[in-house]
Amino acid sequence: MLRHQVSRQPIPLRPVAAPEFNLALTLGSGQVFHWLAQGEGYMGAIGATPAYVEQRGQRLLTTADPALVARYFALDHPLPEIYRSFPADPVMAAALEFCRGMRIIRQPAWECLATFITSSMKQVAHIAQISHTLRARYGEPLGSGGPVAYPPAARLAALREEELRACALGYRARNLLKTARMIAAGELDLEAIGSLPDDQARAELCRLAGVGEKVANCVLLFAYERVRAFPIDVWIERVLREHYFRGKRKVTARRLRDFSRKYFGEFGGYAQQYLFHHARSGHRRA
């Protein structure tokens, strides 16, 4: 059994078969924001479980339960079938080539919801900073010197808005606090949302402070595995307008939504994430 020096004591690493997977690409694609590079891999938390993960070819080596890691990184998603569903156009083809091996992570619902509430008008690096600050101040340490779990809704609900603002949330502090209090009080059941149809689940999420259609679709995609969900943020709107509606004026947000649902189909969430990461990475290179 292979070993990796993650802390002072050597921790055994267990293998996980991971064909058609790119760990670094997936973790760096703007889905999750707390994993940190360490050694030859990454250290983070899967819910309340600390995990070190590194990639060696078509397998992962991890300190966590292999089944938990495989589920978290959606290693069961049929990528060849997903790729065949993508529309055959140059923009999508370029995004696929750039992002091949990226998978949609299955995230804990509250962590995903809270993180995307804090993401409004923020770049990925800023969202990560907020996530790490909230974890460090209000989360539960997962072992000595290891990662920290995202603070539960009840913990954040007991805070004052000023305490959250001190975590660099700005106006997002009020939204996160209101939503945490609704969840903690049982006014909305995140587990029950998982059994609702997409439109009804989206409407329920939009009852929460700081949750509009874009954030709701992010939560549906990343927490509830609704792989048709197609979040439209500034990056995706730019891609749609520049490449799919070039030269057309007065294209409404509703038309963009309707087009995306029909054009990108049953795996639209995968198409969206590939287009998003490709566009964002191309902007960084430029």
N, C-alpha and C positions, 0 to 999 in steps of 0.2 A: 504494500500500500504506500503510495506516495505521500510525502509530508511537505508542509510549507511552514516557515517560521513567521506566523502571523503575529504572535505575541512572544513573551519570553518562553513559553512552553510550546513545543512542536505540536501542531494540531493535524490529525490525519485528514487527508483529502480523499473524498470518494468520487468515483467517476460517474458522469452522466452523459449518455449518448446525445449528441447535439448536431445532427446533420443539417445542412442548409441553415446555419445560424451564425450570426456575427455579434458577439457579446459587446464589444466596444461600440459598434455602430448603434446597437439597440439602446444601450445605456446613455449614449450621448445624443439621442435624437429628440430630446425634449418631452419625453413621457414621464420620467421620474427625475428627481432632483437631489437625491441625498447620497448616491453611491460615490465613493471616493477611490481613486486609483491607489493601490497598495501592492508593493512587490510586483509580481507579474500579473496581478489581477485586480479585483475590486472588492472593497469591503462595504457592506451595507446591511440593511435589515429587510426581511420579508415579513411584514407585520411585526410580531413581537419576537421573531427569530433572527439572531445575528447570523450573517452569512458572508464568508469569503468565497469568491468565485473567480476562477481563471480559465482561459480557453487554451486547449492544446489540439489544434486541428479540428476534427469533428467530434470532439467530446469536451465536456467541462469537468473541472476538478473543483470540489466544493467541501466546505466544512459542515454544511447543512444537510438535511435529509434530501437525498437525490430526487425523490418524488416531489417534494415541495419545490425544489429548484426547477424541475422540469415543468411543473404546472405554472409557476410564476412567470417563466419566460415563454410560455405557450409553445413548448417544443412539439406539441401534438397538432398544431395548426398545419393544414396541408398547403404549404407554400407553393408547390407546383400548380395546384388547382387555383389558388389565389392569383398567381401570376397570369394564368390563362384567362382569368376573368377581367383583367385590366384592359381598358380600351386601347386599340392599336393606333396610337397617335404618337408623334415625335416627342412631345413633352413627357407623356407618361413613360415612354420607352427610355428616355434619358434618366428619369427619376428611378426607374426599376434598375437600370444598370448601376447607378450610383449607390443605391440602398439595398442591393440584393443581400439577403440574409437577415434583414431587420424583422423583428417580430413584435407584435403588440403585447405588452406586458399586462398580466392580470394583477391589478392592484387592489389592496383593501379599500373598500368603498369610502369610509370616512377620510382616510389619508388622502385619497385621490380627490375627493370633493373639496376638502379644506385647502389642499395645495393649489388647485386650479382657481379657487376663490382668491387666493393671494397672488395669482399670476397676472391679474388684469393690468395691462399696459406696462408689463415688466419683461425684461429680457431674461433668457434662461439662467444666466449667471446670477442675476438678482433674485430670481425665484429660488434658486439653490441656497443662496445666502439666507433668505428668510426661513426656508425649511430647516437649515442647520441651526439657526438661532432659536427657533421655536422648540426644536428637539432638545438642544442643550439646556434651555431654561426650564422647560416644563415637561419634557418627556422622561421616560423610564429608561435608565441605563441598562443595556443588555450585556452585563458582564463587565469585569474590570478592564477599562481601557478600550472597550469595544464600541460599536455603534449604539445609538439611542433610538428608541421607538418614538414614532410620532405621537404627540400628546393626544389622549382621547378627548372626545367632545366634552365630557363632563369636567375635565381638568381645565379646558379653555373657557368653558361656560362660567366658571367660578372667578375668572379674572376681571379686572377693570379694563376699559377700552385703552386707558393710558398705558397699561402694561403691554398690551399688544402693539400699540403704536411705537413703543420703545424697541420693538423687534423689526423696525424699518418697514412696517406695513402701511403707514400712512392712512389714507381713507379706507383702505381694505380692512383695517382693524375692526371697524364698526360692523362691516358685513360678516366677517369671520365670527365675531362675538355673537351677533344675532343668530346666525345659523347654528353655532355650537349650542346655544341655549335652546333653540327649537329641537335639535336632535336629542340633547340631554333630557329635555322635558317630555320626549316621546310624541311631539307634535308631528313628526315625520319619521317613519320607520325605514331606514336605509335597506334593511334586509328585505322588507316587503316589496320594495321597488323592483327588486330582481325578478319578481314573478309577474310584473305588469307588461303589457305590450309597449312597444317603443314610444309611441306618441303619448300614451298615458304616463309612462315613466318620466318622459321629458317634461311634461306638464307639472308633475309632482315636484321634480327637482327645481323647476323655475319658481316655485313658491318660496324658495329660500333666498335670503339676502345675498346679493352679489352673484346670483346665478341667472344668467340669460341663456339664450339658445346655444351660444357657442360653448359656454362652460358646461351646460347640461349635456351637450353632445360629447364633450371630452370625457365626462364621467360615465356616460353610457358606453363609450368605446373602451376606456381603459379600466373601468371598475366592473362593468356588467357584461363585457364581452359582446356588445351589440355592434358587430363588425360592419353593419351598414351605416352606422352613424358617421356623419361627415362634418366635423367642426369647421367652421369658416372663420378664421382670424384674419389679421391684416395680410399675412403672407399668402394664405390661400386665396383670399379675395384678389390680391395682385396677380397671382398665377392665372386665375379664372378670367379676369378682365383682359390681361395682356395676351393670353394665348388662346382662349376659347371664345372670347367676345371682342376680339381685336377690331377696332374701328366702329364698334357699336356704341351708341350713346344711350344714356338713360336706362342702363341695365339695373334693375332694382335688386335689392337684397333677396326678395322673395324669388325672383327669377333665377338668381344664382343658386339658391337652395333647391329649387325644383329641378334645375338642370343637373346639379350634382347628384341628387338622389337617383335620377333616371340614368344618367350617363355612366356613373362609376359603379352602379349595381350593388350586388349583395355583399361584396367585400370593399365597399366604398371607404370604410375606415382605414383599411390598409393603403388604398390608393392615396387618401388624404395624407397619411403620415409620411409616405414616400415623397409625395410632392412637397410637403412642408419642409422636410429635412433637406431635400435637394435644393430647394429655393433658398433656404436659410444658409446652407453651407456655401452655395455659390456666391451669395452676397458677402459672406465673410472673406472668401478668396479674393473677390473683386476689391 
